[in-house]
Amino acid sequence: MKRFLHATDYPNLTELKIHHFEQKFALGYLTNEPSLRSIFQEQITNLTLINDDEDEIICSLKNYTTNVYNHILTFFKNLKELSIMGPSAISMYPGLSLCYLPSTTFSSPILTHLYINVKTFDDCLYLLDGRLRKLTTLCVNIYSINEYSRVVHNMDKLFNLKCFSLKSFFRYKQYDKIVSLLRRMLNLEKLTLYLPIEDRNTVIDGTYVQHDILDYMPQLHSFTFYICTFVKTVDLSYKLSSEDIQQTLTNIGQEHVTSIVNYIQGGIVACSIFSLPFEFDYLKHLGNKFPNIVFSYVTLLLVEDTNPFKHEFFIRIGRSFPLLKYLRIFNSESQVLDGLMTFSSDNCQLHPIIEYFHLTRLDVRYAHRDYVEQFLNETKTFIPCLTVFEVDVDDLKAVTKRFTREETRRNCAKVERIETRGGLFYSEDVFLYFPSLY
């Protein structure tokens, strides 16, 4: 990049997108390259970073926030739009963490658009405490939940905010905190929510969404959402159904909305409501019953149910999720076949072969052995691009017949990494069976 930027003058350069961004770039180019300082500091108003740093290898998010994120915002003096994202939908780069840092950290008098991952919901609240007073668009993804925070945040109205997106990767208990934040956004025009909520004895349906959120946003004209409530079945006085939830969705004034009710392990019912088309790239806790629609954007999917998944279910998954790259299966129930042949039989042609052309990562560590069979046996499923395989060691040995079975060999050919429950001894047989292993 240095050679490219030195090739000529760029008097009109205002936007910059940097791929493979890492912490050393911020500590190097933005500190020790005086020849690039005028371009970075004076000209760039729109900056996009594809962050290759990994969250789990960062020792201190506090230091990362100070040395990287805060440094970027102070170094690019005329920055109005900042977007930081990961290289893929399932990557988790270090989140912004503002707790215990001065209120001047990561502040700007001119920044209007911010797209970033944050560590906790409190970090989202810190961003809206006045340090970014010109902000009109804020899109945040939350990595973890600080359930017992006692921090007192600024509760002023957010009159400048026109566009807000909040997505949580983990279940959040304090739904009321989110509602309180949203009610401060009186002039909001576009709202996006992806919220898994737990620790409630009632389901968040259309009635709650209208009363808690939409009634406070008179300027809103775009509402994209996925809200999933996890409720203990013992706390419910009746059996939930999608039809019951669907009736409440008429309250929110949107024509294209739907719901899914799924009973999962642990005596939990997962009730989700969402707008159509489904515009998010990941979906969790999908069960046997789901609407006959195409989820065109989803690349990461977790399926879970207390009833077994039959072959037809995975046929539907293939059709409904055409771009699926990462699939996790949680189901301890054995599959059931219609007919005399057992599911583990070779050359089972009772059903058509399923093809997942984009699937690169499969996690069946917490699934019955039948699902290892379902995906490795080429007479049932074809997954030509599988590179990461997460599986129980005993299940892997049994299904591959200790790495000798021909019917499961082809789907293992491109696997580069195996993550296991239980220890796997990487013998010569293993490397012959998985020729692409690192």
N, C-alpha and C positions, 0 to 999 in steps of 0.2 A: 504494500500500500504506500509506503514511504516513497518508493521509486516512481509510482504512478502519480502521486500528488506533486512530486518535484518535476514532472515532465514538462509542465507548462503552467502559466497562470490560469486560475479559474475565478475570474472576477464575479461570475454569476452563480457560483456554486453555493447553494443554500441547504441542500438536503444530502444526507450521508447515511448509508446503510453498511454496517460492518458485520460480516459473517465471522464465525469462529472467535467471537470476542471472549477474552479471558482476563482475569485480574491483572496479569502482568502487562497487558496492554494499557490499562488505566495507570499503572505505576510507571510505565515506560514512556509511551508516546505522548501521554497527556502531561508529562512532567519534564522529560529530558529531550524533547524535540522542539527547540525554539524555532526552527525553520517552518514548522507546521502550525505554530501557535496562532498566527494571524487568521488562517483559514478556520481553524477549530474555534477560536475564541470570538472572532468578529463576524464571520460569514454564516456559519451553520445555524439555522433556526429549526431544522427538523432532523432529528437523529434517531435511527433505528439500530438496535444492537441484538444480534443473535448470540445469546450467551451460552458458551460451551462449558463454563464452570459447573460442577455438580454439587448439589446441596449437601450431600452426605460427607464430602471430603473437606468442607469448610469448617475450620475449628471454631471460629467466632463470627456469627452473623453481625454482631455489633461492630467488629473491626472491618468486616466486608462492607457494611453500610457506610462507614466513615471513609474508608480508603478508596472505595469504588463508586458507589452511588452518589454520595455527597460530593466527591471529587468531580464527577462528571457534571453535575448540576452547577457547580461553581466555576468550573473551567470553561464550559461553553456559555459565555456570558449573555448571548442573545438567543438562547434556546427557548423555543415556544412549544415545541412538540417533542416528547421523549417516549419512545416505545422500546421496551426490553422484553424479549421473548426467548423461549428455548428452541432448540433445533427440531424438536418433534413434539407431538401432542402428549407423549408420556414422559418426557424429560422434565426434571425438576431442578431448575437452576436456583442458586441461593436467593431467598426472599428478602425483601427489605425489612429491616428490624429497627424500629425507632425507639423502643422502650429503653429508658434510662439514658437517653441521649438528649442534649440540649434542644430546645425548641427551634433553634436556628439551623439545626441539621436538616439537610435536604429541603431547603427553602428557596423560593424564587419569587420575585415580584412580577414576572412576565410569563411564566409557564402557563399554557392554556390547555394542553392535552397531555395526559399521562396514562401509559399502559404498562403495568408492572405487576410482578408477583410480590406478595407480602407474607410475612411469617404468620401473623395472627390478625384477628378482627380488630384488635386494638390498634394495630399499625395502620389499618384503613382509617380509623377514627383520627389518628395523629395527622394523617395527610390532609384532613379536613378541619384542622384546628386553627387555620388562619395563615399557616406558613406558605400556602400556595393560593393566595387570595384571588388570583385571576383565573383559576381553573374553571373551565367550562365542560371538559370531558375527563372523566376518571373511569378507568377500567382496571379492576384488581382481581387477582386470583389469590385465594387464601390457602396456605398450606396446612396450618394447624390451628387448634382452637384453644384460647386461654379462657377457660370456663369461670375461673374465680378471680378475674381481674377486679381490682378496686380503684383503678385509675379514674379520676374525674376529668372528663373531656369537655372541651368547648361545645356548647349546645346551640350556638347561634344558627339562624336560618341560612341556608346556602342558596342565595338568590341567583348567583352567577352560573350554577351548575345546570347544564342543559342535557347532558348525556351521562348516564352512570351504569356501570356493569359490575356485578358482584358474583363471583363464582367460588364456591368452597369445595375443596377436595375431600373434606371430612365432615362427619355429622356434627351439627352444632346444636347445643341445648338451649341457648338463650335467644330464642326467636324474637322476643320482645325488644332486645337490643337492636336488632336489624330493623324492626318496625320503627323504632324511635329515630334511627338514622334517616330512613327514607322519608319520614314525615317532615324533615327539615328541608327537603328539596322541593319547594313550592313551585318552581318554574321548570321542573324537569319535563323534557320533551321525549326522551328515549330512555327506556329502562330495560336492562337485561339481568335476569336472576337465575342462578343455578344453585339451589339450596337443598341439601339433605338435613332434615331437622329431626331431632329425637328428644326423648324425655318429656313427652306430652301424653295426655290421656284423650286428646281429641285430634282429629285429622285436619290439616290445613286444606280446605277445599275452596271453591269459588267464592263462597260467602265470606270467608275470612280474608281472602285476597282483596275483595272489593272494600270491605269495611276497614281493614287494617292499613291498606296501602293506597288503592286507587282513588278513594274518596278524597285523599289529601293532595292529589296531583291533577289539577284542572287543565294543565297545559299538555298532558301526556298524549302522544299520538302513536307511539310505537312501544309495545310491551312484549318482549320475548322472554319466556320463562320455563323453567323446570323446577318444581318444588316437590320433594319427596318427604313424606312424614313417616317415621318409624315408630309404631305404637305397639305396646305389649297387648296381646289378645286378651289377657285377663282384665285389662283396663277398659275393654270395650263392652258395652251392654248389648251389642248386636253384631251380627256378622256383616262385615263390609263387603260391598260389591261395587264394581266399576259403574254400574247403572246409577247407584245412589250418588256417587261423586259427580257423575256426568251431569245430573240435573242441576247441581249447584253452579256449574260452570256457565250457565246462561246468565248469571248475575254480572259477569265481568265485561260484558259488551264486546266479546270477540267471537267471531264465527268459527274459527278453526282452532279448536282446543279439544283435548281428549284426556283420558285418565287410564291408569293401570293399577289394579290391586293385586298384590302378590304376597302370599304367605311363605315366609322363609324360616330358617332354623332358629331355635331359641324362643319359640312362641312369639314371633314378631310378625306383624303385617306391615309391608312397605306399600304405601299409597302415594302414587305420583300423579301430578297433574302437569300438563305442559302444552305449550303453543305449537302449532303446526305452520310450516314445516319445522321439524326438529333441527335446530341450527347449531347444536353443540357437538363437539367431537368425541365426547365420552358419555357412557351410559352405564349405570350400575344397577344390580339387583333386578334384572329382567327375568321373569319366570315363564312358565309354559304358555300362559295366556297373555298375548299382547296383540295390539291392533294390526290389521293387515295394511301396513304403510311402509314406505321406503325411508330409512334413516340415512340420507345421502351423505351426511357429514361425519358420521360416527366412525372412528378408527379404533377406539378402545371400548370393549364391552365386557361386563361381568354378568354372568347368568347364574341364578340361584333359585332353588325351589325345594320344597319338601317332597314333591312327587318326582319320579324319574323323568329324565329327558329322553324321549324316543328319537329314533333316526329322523322322523318327520320334522321334529323340532329343529334339528340342525339344518335340514333342507330349507326351512323357513328363515333361519338365521342367515344362511347364505344369500337368499333372495332379498331379504329386508335390509341387510348391511353389506352393500356391494364393495365398500372400501375398507372393510375390517382388517386391521393390522395386528391387534392385540386382543386375545380372548382369554378370559379367566372363567373357570367352571367350578362352582361350589355346589356339590350334590353328592351325598353319601349313599343314595339309593341306586340299586342295580337297574340297568336298563331292561326293558321287556320287549320281546319280539313276538309278532303275530306269526305263528307257524311252529313247526317242529324243530327247526334248527336253532341251536344256541347262538348267542350273539358273538361268542368268540370263535365261531367256526370260520375256517378259511373259505374264500370264494363265495361268500354269502351274497346272493344276487336277488334277495327278496325286495331290495330297494335300490333306487338309482344311486350312483356314486356322487357324493357331494364334492364340489370344487371350491376351494378358498384360494384364489389366485394372489391375494395381497397379504395374507396372514403371515407375519414374520415372527410372532411371539405367542406361545401357547402355555398356559398355566393350568395344570390338572393335579397339582399337589394335594388339593383338598377335595378331590372328586373320586368317585368309585372307580375301580380298575376298568370297568366297562368303557369309561370315557377315554382312557388311554388307548384301548382297543379301537374305539370309534374313530380316533383321529390318526393313529399310526397305520392301521390296516388299509392298504390302498384299494381294496375291494369295497371299502365303505366311504373313504374320504381321500381326496388328493390335495395336499398342501405343498406345492413345489417350492415355496419361498421361505419355509420355516427355518429360522436361524437361532432362535432362543427357545429352549424347551425346559419347562419347570415341571418336575414330576417326582413322585415317590419312587425310591430306588427299587423296592420290591415289586412294585407294579411294572416298572420298566423292564426288569429282568423277566417277569412272568409273561408279559405281552410279546416281547421279542424272543422268547424262548432262549434266554441268556445269549442274546445277540447272534442268533443263527437263523431266525425266521425270515424267509424271503418276502412274505406279504407286507412286512413292516419296514423293509429296508429302504425303499425308495423315498418315503416321507422323512427319513432321517438323514438323507444324503447331504443336505446343505446346512445342517445344524452346526453352528459355530460355538455355542455355549450351552451347557446343561447345568441347571440349578436344581438341586435335589433335596428331598426330605430323606435323611439317612445318608450315610457315606457311600460314595461310589468309587470303587477302585478302577483307575483308568488303565486297564490291561490292554494288551495288543488287540484282543477281540473287540473292545470298545472302540478303539481308534479305527479299526477296519470297518466297523459298522457305521461309525460317524466320521467319514473321511475328511470332513471340513472343520473338525474341532481344532481350536487354537491349541 
